[in-house]
Amino acid sequence: MPCLVGLIAIFAPRLAIVLLVIFSDYIGEACKNNLWPFLGFFFMPFTTLAYAWAWHSAPGHTIDGIWIVVIVIAVLIDLGVIGGGGSKVRSKRTVYIRSN
């Protein structure tokens, strides 16, 4: 079951967050406040999942060392997904303007 959730998280992170919230308290234990998972669902889903995974995997629930690297990579992936869509829109707009 965890492998299935991991695969879903790679391809559809928001669906993975919804499944984890409905069927477990995995994200709720990592984030004491309900605001951060809610904002993470809309703005940075990979980072939200990476933080929950790092919090549960780190000894003593202290995020340091390699777990910070995991979270930073997730932030970069989230920013790349957001930024990649914006650059694609800009390139289409530029092509449309030049063709007229």
Residue pairs with C-beta under 8 A, 6 or more apart in sequence:
5 16
5 19
5 20
8 15
8 16
8 19
9 16
9 46
9 49
13 45
13 46
13 48
13 49
14 41
14 45
16 45
16 49
17 27
17 37
17 40
17 41
17 45
17 48
17 49
18 41
20 26
20 27
20 49
20 52
21 27
21 28
21 37
26 52
26 56
27 37
27 48
27 49
27 52
28 34
28 37
29 52
29 55
29 56
30 51
30 52
30 55
30 56
31 37
31 48
31 51
31 52
36 48
37 48
40 47
40 48
40 51
41 48
43 78
44 74
44 75
44 78
45 78
46 74
46 75
46 77
46 78
46 81
47 71
47 74
47 75
47 78
49 74
50 70
50 71
50 73
50 74
51 63
51 71
51 74
53 70
54 63
54 67
54 68
54 70
54 71
55 61
55 63
57 67
58 64
58 67
63 71
